[in-house]
Amino acid sequence: MAQDRPTAAELLTAIADFLREEATPALDRTEPRLGFQMRVAVNSLAILEREIRLGHDADLREHARLAKLLGHGGTLSELNYELARQLRSGVRDERDPALMAHLEATTADKIAIANPKWR
């Protein structure tokens, strides 16, 4: 059930900001190894925040592209399984422009969640 503010994404951002700006510098001075681990944790929180904020719409776009590409419906998991089966069997390959457009769009959405500074 959705809660009032702060939202889950806002809470994750606030936690990550505190850990990044206050806890990590203190750990870097006293326990560098723990400072590194804290940076990994902060990065993980940022990924979770983006997943909450962007993931649903990315999944909807991927599902729509797959349904169009494959010509039938199903769950996102079922459609991805079917596409993988077609790729393994050679029914589809990199010469299919619709496939490549789908893969590029899906990859862009995943990068936007996992590491938006990558580009």
Order of alpha helices (4+ residues) and beta strands (2+ residues): alpha-alpha-alpha-alpha-alpha
